[in-house]
Amino acid sequence: MSKDTENGHGFSVELKRKNHVRSISISNSDREGVLLEGTIGQIEELDILEGAVLQIKGTHGTIMVNLCEDKLRELLEKKVSKRVTSNEG
């Protein structure tokens, strides 16, 4: 997977068999989204590759997202902080 993030954080999804894909929806319009749904099975491993790629390995496939460890920690801390604040109020 390329580390070039000119348009944001890149990602890839690799499934071992096509029967693990639940649905794919691609619009003909540039303004409409794309939806990919499926299952990677039971999560076997979570890793940060070269400090820049979050990799989630499952029994049926792998998801990779260009997301450095520092950014992941920052986002998780914000989420936890919001949860704590909302529980206190």
KOLGU-4560 file (N, C-alpha, C; in nm, 3 decimals, padded with zeros to 5 digits):
<recs>
<n_xx: 00.084 n_yy: -00.118 n_zz: 00.000 ca_xx: 00.000 ca_yy: 00.000 ca_zz: 00.000 c_xx: 00.089 c_yy: 00.123 c_zz: 00.000 mol: A seq: 1 type: MET>
<n_xx: 00.052 n_yy: 00.218 n_zz: -00.082 ca_xx: 00.129 ca_yy: 00.342 ca_zz: -00.093 c_xx: 00.112 c_yy: 00.428 c_zz: 00.031 mol: A seq: 2 type: SER>
<n_xx: 00.220 n_yy: 00.494 n_zz: 00.072 ca_xx: 00.214 ca_yy: 00.585 ca_zz: 00.187 c_xx: 00.174 c_yy: 00.725 c_zz: 00.144 mol: A seq: 3 type: LYS>
<n_xx: 00.153 n_yy: 00.748 n_zz: 00.014 ca_xx: 00.114 ca_yy: 00.879 ca_zz: -00.037 c_xx: -00.028 c_yy: 00.911 c_zz: 00.011 mol: A seq: 4 type: ASP>
<n_xx: -00.040 n_yy: 01.016 n_zz: 00.090 ca_xx: -00.171 ca_yy: 01.052 ca_zz: 00.145 c_xx: -00.217 c_yy: 01.188 c_zz: 00.094 mol: A seq: 5 type: THR>
<n_xx: -00.192 n_yy: 01.215 n_zz: -00.034 ca_xx: -00.229 ca_yy: 01.341 ca_zz: -00.095 c_xx: -00.378 c_yy: 01.372 c_zz: -00.076 mol: A seq: 6 type: GLU>
<n_xx: -00.462 n_yy: 01.270 n_zz: -00.087 ca_xx: -00.606 ca_yy: 01.289 ca_zz: -00.073 c_xx: -00.658 c_yy: 01.240 c_zz: 00.062 mol: A seq: 7 type: ASN>
<n_xx: -00.573 n_yy: 01.230 n_zz: 00.162 ca_xx: -00.615 ca_yy: 01.181 ca_zz: 00.293 c_xx: -00.548 c_yy: 01.049 c_zz: 00.323 mol: A seq: 8 type: GLY>
<n_xx: -00.608 n_yy: 00.973 n_zz: 00.411 ca_xx: -00.553 ca_yy: 00.845 ca_zz: 00.454 c_xx: -00.601 c_yy: 00.734 c_zz: 00.359 mol: A seq: 9 type: HIS>
<n_xx: -00.506 n_yy: 00.665 n_zz: 00.296 ca_xx: -00.539 ca_yy: 00.556 ca_zz: 00.206 c_xx: -00.578 c_yy: 00.431 c_zz: 00.284 mol: A seq: 10 type: GLY>
<n_xx: -00.640 n_yy: 00.335 n_zz: 00.215 ca_xx: -00.677 ca_yy: 00.209 ca_zz: 00.277 c_xx: -00.679 c_yy: 00.099 c_zz: 00.173 mol: A seq: 11 type: PHE>
<n_xx: -00.674 n_yy: -00.023 n_zz: 00.220 ca_xx: -00.693 ca_yy: -00.139 ca_zz: 00.133 c_xx: -00.766 c_yy: -00.247 c_zz: 00.211 mol: A seq: 12 type: SER>
<n_xx: -00.842 n_yy: -00.326 n_zz: 00.138 ca_xx: -00.914 ca_yy: -00.440 ca_zz: 00.195 c_xx: -00.882 c_yy: -00.559 c_zz: 00.107 mol: A seq: 13 type: VAL>
<n_xx: -00.834 n_yy: -00.665 n_zz: 00.168 ca_xx: -00.805 ca_yy: -00.788 ca_zz: 00.094 c_xx: -00.880 c_yy: -00.902 c_zz: 00.164 mol: A seq: 14 type: GLU>
<n_xx: -00.966 n_yy: -00.969 n_zz: 00.088 ca_xx: -01.041 ca_yy: -01.082 ca_zz: 00.142 c_xx: -00.993 c_yy: -01.210 c_zz: 00.073 mol: A seq: 15 type: LEU>
<n_xx: -00.988 n_yy: -01.318 n_zz: 00.149 ca_xx: -00.935 ca_yy: -01.444 ca_zz: 00.096 c_xx: -01.027 c_yy: -01.507 c_zz: -00.008 mol: A seq: 16 type: LYS>
<n_xx: -01.157 n_yy: -01.486 n_zz: 00.005 ca_xx: -01.255 ca_yy: -01.540 ca_zz: -00.090 c_xx: -01.365 c_yy: -01.439 c_zz: -00.114 mol: A seq: 17 type: ARG>
<n_xx: -01.422 n_yy: -01.440 n_zz: -00.234 ca_xx: -01.526 ca_yy: -01.343 ca_zz: -00.266 c_xx: -01.655 c_yy: -01.367 c_zz: -00.188 mol: A seq: 18 type: LYS>
<n_xx: -01.674 n_yy: -01.486 n_zz: -00.132 ca_xx: -01.796 ca_yy: -01.509 ca_zz: -00.054 c_xx: -01.791 c_yy: -01.437 c_zz: 00.082 mol: A seq: 19 type: ASN>
<n_xx: -01.677 n_yy: -01.375 n_zz: 00.117 ca_xx: -01.669 ca_yy: -01.295 ca_zz: 00.239 c_xx: -01.713 c_yy: -01.151 c_zz: 00.214 mol: A seq: 20 type: HIS>
<n_xx: -01.744 n_yy: -01.117 n_zz: 00.089 ca_xx: -01.797 ca_yy: -00.986 ca_zz: 00.054 c_xx: -01.949 c_yy: -00.994 c_zz: 00.065 mol: A seq: 21 type: VAL>
<n_xx: -02.006 n_yy: -00.908 n_zz: 00.149 ca_xx: -02.151 ca_yy: -00.906 ca_zz: 00.165 c_xx: -02.214 c_yy: -00.824 c_zz: 00.053 mol: A seq: 22 type: ARG>
<n_xx: -02.159 n_yy: -00.705 n_zz: 00.025 ca_xx: -02.211 ca_yy: -00.621 ca_zz: -00.083 c_xx: -02.108 c_yy: -00.517 c_zz: -00.125 mol: A seq: 23 type: SER>
<n_xx: -02.120 n_yy: -00.476 n_zz: -00.251 ca_xx: -02.041 ca_yy: -00.365 ca_zz: -00.305 c_xx: -02.139 c_yy: -00.277 c_zz: -00.381 mol: A seq: 24 type: ILE>
<n_xx: -02.137 n_yy: -00.150 n_zz: -00.350 ca_xx: -02.226 ca_yy: -00.054 ca_zz: -00.415 c_xx: -02.143 c_yy: 00.061 c_zz: -00.467 mol: A seq: 25 type: SER>
<n_xx: -02.145 n_yy: 00.079 n_zz: -00.600 ca_xx: -02.070 ca_yy: 00.187 ca_zz: -00.663 c_xx: -02.166 c_yy: 00.263 c_zz: -00.753 mol: A seq: 26 type: ILE>
<n_xx: -02.177 n_yy: 00.392 n_zz: -00.727 ca_xx: -02.267 ca_yy: 00.476 ca_zz: -00.805 c_xx: -02.200 c_yy: 00.523 c_zz: -00.934 mol: A seq: 27 type: SER>
<n_xx: -02.281 n_yy: 00.554 n_zz: -01.034 ca_xx: -02.228 ca_yy: 00.612 ca_zz: -01.157 c_xx: -02.196 c_yy: 00.759 c_zz: -01.142 mol: A seq: 28 type: ASN>
<n_xx: -02.249 n_yy: 00.822 n_zz: -01.037 ca_xx: -02.230 ca_yy: 00.964 ca_zz: -01.013 c_xx: -02.103 c_yy: 00.989 c_zz: -00.932 mol: A seq: 29 type: SER>
<n_xx: -02.030 n_yy: 01.095 n_zz: -00.966 ca_xx: -01.911 ca_yy: 01.131 ca_zz: -00.890 c_xx: -01.945 c_yy: 01.178 c_zz: -00.749 mol: A seq: 30 type: ASP>
<n_xx: -02.067 n_yy: 01.222 n_zz: -00.729 ca_xx: -02.108 ca_yy: 01.279 ca_zz: -00.600 c_xx: -02.159 c_yy: 01.172 c_zz: -00.503 mol: A seq: 31 type: ARG>
<n_xx: -02.179 n_yy: 01.054 n_zz: -00.549 ca_xx: -02.232 ca_yy: 00.949 ca_zz: -00.464 c_xx: -02.118 c_yy: 00.864 c_zz: -00.410 mol: A seq: 32 type: GLU>
<n_xx: -02.142 n_yy: 00.798 n_zz: -00.300 ca_xx: -02.038 ca_yy: 00.720 ca_zz: -00.233 c_xx: -02.023 c_yy: 00.579 c_zz: -00.286 mol: A seq: 33 type: GLY>
<n_xx: -01.930 n_yy: 00.510 n_zz: -00.224 ca_xx: -01.903 ca_yy: 00.370 ca_zz: -00.253 c_xx: -01.914 c_yy: 00.296 c_zz: -00.121 mol: A seq: 34 type: VAL>
<n_xx: -01.977 n_yy: 00.181 n_zz: -00.122 ca_xx: -01.993 ca_yy: 00.102 ca_zz: -00.001 c_xx: -01.939 c_yy: -00.038 c_zz: -00.027 mol: A seq: 35 type: LEU>
<n_xx: -01.851 n_yy: -00.083 n_zz: 00.061 ca_xx: -01.796 ca_yy: -00.218 ca_zz: 00.057 c_xx: -01.823 c_yy: -00.280 c_zz: 00.194 mol: A seq: 36 type: LEU>
<n_xx: -01.898 n_yy: -00.387 n_zz: 00.195 ca_xx: -01.929 ca_yy: -00.456 ca_zz: 00.321 c_xx: -01.889 c_yy: -00.602 c_zz: 00.309 mol: A seq: 37 type: GLU>
<n_xx: -01.840 n_yy: -00.656 n_zz: 00.417 ca_xx: -01.802 ca_yy: -00.796 ca_zz: 00.419 c_xx: -01.757 c_yy: -00.834 c_zz: 00.558 mol: A seq: 38 type: GLY>
<n_xx: -01.683 n_yy: -00.942 n_zz: 00.567 ca_xx: -01.631 ca_yy: -00.985 ca_zz: 00.697 c_xx: -01.486 c_yy: -01.028 c_zz: 00.682 mol: A seq: 39 type: THR>
<n_xx: -01.404 n_yy: -00.984 n_zz: 00.778 ca_xx: -01.266 ca_yy: -01.031 ca_zz: 00.782 c_xx: -01.253 c_yy: -01.147 c_zz: 00.880 mol: A seq: 40 type: ILE>
<n_xx: -01.368 n_yy: -01.191 n_zz: 00.933 ca_xx: -01.368 ca_yy: -01.305 ca_zz: 01.025 c_xx: -01.324 c_yy: -01.265 c_zz: 01.165 mol: A seq: 41 type: GLY>
<n_xx: -01.276 n_yy: -01.361 n_zz: 01.238 ca_xx: -01.227 ca_yy: -01.336 ca_zz: 01.374 c_xx: -01.095 c_yy: -01.260 c_zz: 01.366 mol: A seq: 42 type: GLN>
<n_xx: -01.081 n_yy: -01.155 n_zz: 01.446 ca_xx: -00.957 ca_yy: -01.076 ca_zz: 01.446 c_xx: -00.846 c_yy: -01.159 c_zz: 01.510 mol: A seq: 43 type: ILE>
<n_xx: -00.737 n_yy: -01.173 n_zz: 01.435 ca_xx: -00.623 ca_yy: -01.251 ca_zz: 01.481 c_xx: -00.507 c_yy: -01.164 c_zz: 01.525 mol: A seq: 44 type: GLU>
<n_xx: -00.493 n_yy: -01.046 n_zz: 01.461 ca_xx: -00.375 ca_yy: -00.964 ca_zz: 01.488 c_xx: -00.405 c_yy: -00.818 c_zz: 01.453 mol: A seq: 45 type: GLU>
<n_xx: -00.349 n_yy: -00.730 n_zz: 01.534 ca_xx: -00.355 ca_yy: -00.586 ca_zz: 01.511 c_xx: -00.212 c_yy: -00.536 c_zz: 01.518 mol: A seq: 46 type: LEU>
<n_xx: -00.170 n_yy: -00.457 n_zz: 01.418 ca_xx: -00.031 ca_yy: -00.414 ca_zz: 01.414 c_xx: -00.021 c_yy: -00.276 c_zz: 01.351 mol: A seq: 47 type: ASP>
<n_xx: 00.086 n_yy: -00.206 n_zz: 01.381 ca_xx: 00.121 ca_yy: -00.081 ca_zz: 01.315 c_xx: 00.249 c_yy: -00.110 c_zz: 01.236 mol: A seq: 48 type: ILE>
<n_xx: 00.239 n_yy: -00.106 n_zz: 01.103 ca_xx: 00.353 ca_yy: -00.137 ca_zz: 01.017 c_xx: 00.434 c_yy: -00.010 c_zz: 00.990 mol: A seq: 49 type: LEU>
<n_xx: 00.562 n_yy: -00.016 n_zz: 01.014 ca_xx: 00.654 ca_yy: 00.095 ca_zz: 00.989 c_xx: 00.605 c_yy: 00.224 c_zz: 01.054 mol: A seq: 50 type: GLU>
<n_xx: 00.527 n_yy: 00.213 n_zz: 01.162 ca_xx: 00.477 ca_yy: 00.330 ca_zz: 01.232 c_xx: 00.376 c_yy: 00.411 c_zz: 01.154 mol: A seq: 51 type: GLY>
<n_xx: 00.330 n_yy: 00.361 n_zz: 01.038 ca_xx: 00.245 ca_yy: 00.443 ca_zz: 00.952 c_xx: 00.120 c_yy: 00.373 c_zz: 00.900 mol: A seq: 52 type: ALA>
<n_xx: 00.107 n_yy: 00.242 n_zz: 00.916 ca_xx: -00.007 ca_yy: 00.169 ca_zz: 00.859 c_xx: -00.069 c_yy: 00.080 c_zz: 00.966 mol: A seq: 53 type: VAL>
<n_xx: -00.197 n_yy: 00.107 n_zz: 00.997 ca_xx: -00.271 ca_yy: 00.021 ca_zz: 01.088 c_xx: -00.317 c_yy: -00.101 c_zz: 01.009 mol: A seq: 54 type: LEU>
<n_xx: -00.280 n_yy: -00.219 n_zz: 01.057 ca_xx: -00.316 ca_yy: -00.344 ca_zz: 00.989 c_xx: -00.400 c_yy: -00.430 c_zz: 01.084 mol: A seq: 55 type: GLN>
<n_xx: -00.517 n_yy: -00.469 n_zz: 01.036 ca_xx: -00.606 ca_yy: -00.556 ca_zz: 01.113 c_xx: -00.620 c_yy: -00.685 c_zz: 01.033 mol: A seq: 56 type: ILE>
<n_xx: -00.567 n_yy: -00.795 n_zz: 01.088 ca_xx: -00.573 ca_yy: -00.924 ca_zz: 01.021 c_xx: -00.682 c_yy: -01.009 c_zz: 01.083 mol: A seq: 57 type: LYS>
<n_xx: -00.765 n_yy: -01.066 n_zz: 00.997 ca_xx: -00.869 ca_yy: -01.157 ca_zz: 01.041 c_xx: -00.855 c_yy: -01.291 c_zz: 00.974 mol: A seq: 58 type: GLY>
<n_xx: -00.939 n_yy: -01.384 n_zz: 01.013 ca_xx: -00.932 ca_yy: -01.518 ca_zz: 00.954 c_xx: -00.971 c_yy: -01.519 c_zz: 00.806 mol: A seq: 59 type: THR>
<n_xx: -01.047 n_yy: -01.417 n_zz: 00.760 ca_xx: -01.091 ca_yy: -01.413 ca_zz: 00.620 c_xx: -01.027 c_yy: -01.303 c_zz: 00.538 mol: A seq: 60 type: HIS>
<n_xx: -00.944 n_yy: -01.218 n_zz: 00.600 ca_xx: -00.883 ca_yy: -01.111 ca_zz: 00.523 c_xx: -00.813 c_yy: -01.009 c_zz: 00.609 mol: A seq: 61 type: GLY>
<n_xx: -00.769 n_yy: -00.900 n_zz: 00.543 ca_xx: -00.689 ca_yy: -00.797 ca_zz: 00.608 c_xx: -00.738 c_yy: -00.659 c_zz: 00.565 mol: A seq: 62 type: THR>
<n_xx: -00.744 n_yy: -00.568 n_zz: 00.661 ca_xx: -00.773 ca_yy: -00.428 ca_zz: 00.634 c_xx: -00.649 c_yy: -00.348 c_zz: 00.672 mol: A seq: 63 type: ILE>
<n_xx: -00.607 n_yy: -00.258 n_zz: 00.584 ca_xx: -00.493 ca_yy: -00.172 ca_zz: 00.614 c_xx: -00.533 c_yy: -00.027 c_zz: 00.589 mol: A seq: 64 type: MET>
<n_xx: -00.494 n_yy: 00.062 n_zz: 00.681 ca_xx: -00.525 ca_yy: 00.204 ca_zz: 00.671 c_xx: -00.397 c_yy: 00.283 c_zz: 00.698 mol: A seq: 65 type: VAL>
<n_xx: -00.366 n_yy: 00.378 n_zz: 00.611 ca_xx: -00.252 ca_yy: 00.467 ca_zz: 00.637 c_xx: -00.289 c_yy: 00.556 c_zz: 00.754 mol: A seq: 66 type: ASN>
<n_xx: -00.240 n_yy: 00.521 n_zz: 00.871 ca_xx: -00.271 ca_yy: 00.594 ca_zz: 00.993 c_xx: -00.157 c_yy: 00.570 c_zz: 01.090 mol: A seq: 67 type: LEU>
<n_xx: -00.077 n_yy: 00.674 n_zz: 01.112 ca_xx: 00.039 ca_yy: 00.657 ca_zz: 01.199 c_xx: -00.004 c_yy: 00.634 c_zz: 01.343 mol: A seq: 68 type: CYS>
<n_xx: 00.083 n_yy: 00.573 n_zz: 01.419 ca_xx: 00.055 ca_yy: 00.537 ca_zz: 01.557 c_xx: 00.019 c_yy: 00.660 c_zz: 01.641 mol: A seq: 69 type: GLU>
<n_xx: 00.090 n_yy: 00.771 n_zz: 01.621 ca_xx: 00.062 ca_yy: 00.893 ca_zz: 01.697 c_xx: -00.079 c_yy: 00.944 c_zz: 01.671 mol: A seq: 70 type: ASP>
<n_xx: -00.121 n_yy: 00.944 n_zz: 01.545 ca_xx: -00.255 ca_yy: 00.991 ca_zz: 01.509 c_xx: -00.360 c_yy: 00.897 c_zz: 01.566 mol: A seq: 71 type: LYS>
<n_xx: -00.337 n_yy: 00.768 n_zz: 01.562 ca_xx: -00.429 ca_yy: 00.671 ca_zz: 01.618 c_xx: -00.446 c_yy: 00.694 c_zz: 01.768 mol: A seq: 72 type: LEU>
<n_xx: -00.335 n_yy: 00.713 n_zz: 01.839 ca_xx: -00.342 ca_yy: 00.740 ca_zz: 01.984 c_xx: -00.419 c_yy: 00.869 c_zz: 02.012 mol: A seq: 73 type: ARG>
<n_xx: -00.391 n_yy: 00.973 n_zz: 01.933 ca_xx: -00.460 ca_yy: 01.101 ca_zz: 01.949 c_xx: -00.611 c_yy: 01.085 c_zz: 01.932 mol: A seq: 74 type: GLU>
<n_xx: -00.653 n_yy: 01.014 n_zz: 01.829 ca_xx: -00.795 ca_yy: 00.993 ca_zz: 01.804 c_xx: -00.861 c_yy: 00.910 c_zz: 01.914 mol: A seq: 75 type: LEU>
<n_xx: -00.791 n_yy: 00.808 n_zz: 01.962 ca_xx: -00.845 ca_yy: 00.724 ca_zz: 02.069 c_xx: -00.857 c_yy: 00.803 c_zz: 02.200 mol: A seq: 76 type: LEU>
<n_xx: -00.757 n_yy: 00.887 n_zz: 02.228 ca_xx: -00.763 ca_yy: 00.969 ca_zz: 02.350 c_xx: -00.879 c_yy: 01.067 c_zz: 02.345 mol: A seq: 77 type: GLU>
<n_xx: -00.906 n_yy: 01.127 n_zz: 02.227 ca_xx: -01.020 ca_yy: 01.217 ca_zz: 02.213 c_xx: -01.150 c_yy: 01.142 c_zz: 02.238 mol: A seq: 78 type: LYS>
<n_xx: -01.160 n_yy: 01.022 n_zz: 02.185 ca_xx: -01.281 ca_yy: 00.941 ca_zz: 02.200 c_xx: -01.304 c_yy: 00.907 c_zz: 02.347 mol: A seq: 79 type: LYS>
<n_xx: -01.200 n_yy: 00.865 n_zz: 02.416 ca_xx: -01.210 ca_yy: 00.831 ca_zz: 02.558 c_xx: -01.246 c_yy: 00.954 c_zz: 02.639 mol: A seq: 80 type: VAL>
<n_xx: -01.183 n_yy: 01.068 n_zz: 02.607 ca_xx: -01.209 ca_yy: 01.192 ca_zz: 02.677 c_xx: -01.355 c_yy: 01.234 c_zz: 02.660 mol: A seq: 81 type: SER>
<n_xx: -01.409 n_yy: 01.223 n_zz: 02.540 ca_xx: -01.550 ca_yy: 01.256 ca_zz: 02.515 c_xx: -01.642 c_yy: 01.165 c_zz: 02.595 mol: A seq: 82 type: LYS>
<n_xx: -01.609 n_yy: 01.038 n_zz: 02.599 ca_xx: -01.692 ca_yy: 00.940 ca_zz: 02.671 c_xx: -01.694 c_yy: 00.971 c_zz: 02.820 mol: A seq: 83 type: ARG>
<n_xx: -01.578 n_yy: 01.005 n_zz: 02.876 ca_xx: -01.568 ca_yy: 01.037 ca_zz: 03.019 c_xx: -01.647 c_yy: 01.165 c_zz: 03.048 mol: A seq: 84 type: VAL>
<n_xx: -01.631 n_yy: 01.266 n_zz: 02.963 ca_xx: -01.701 ca_yy: 01.394 ca_zz: 02.982 c_xx: -01.853 c_yy: 01.375 c_zz: 02.976 mol: A seq: 85 type: THR>
<n_xx: -01.902 n_yy: 01.297 n_zz: 02.880 ca_xx: -02.046 ca_yy: 01.276 ca_zz: 02.866 c_xx: -02.102 c_yy: 01.194 c_zz: 02.981 mol: A seq: 86 type: SER>
<n_xx: -02.023 n_yy: 01.104 n_zz: 03.040 ca_xx: -02.068 ca_yy: 01.025 ca_zz: 03.155 c_xx: -02.072 c_yy: 01.108 c_zz: 03.283 mol: A seq: 87 type: ASN>
<n_xx: -01.990 n_yy: 01.214 n_zz: 03.289 ca_xx: -01.987 ca_yy: 01.298 ca_zz: 03.409 c_xx: -02.102 c_yy: 01.399 c_zz: 03.409 mol: A seq: 88 type: GLU>
<n_xx: -02.152 n_yy: 01.435 n_zz: 03.291 ca_xx: -02.253 ca_yy: 01.540 ca_zz: 03.279 c_xx: -02.388 c_yy: 01.488 c_zz: 03.290 mol: A seq: 89 type: GLY>
</recs>
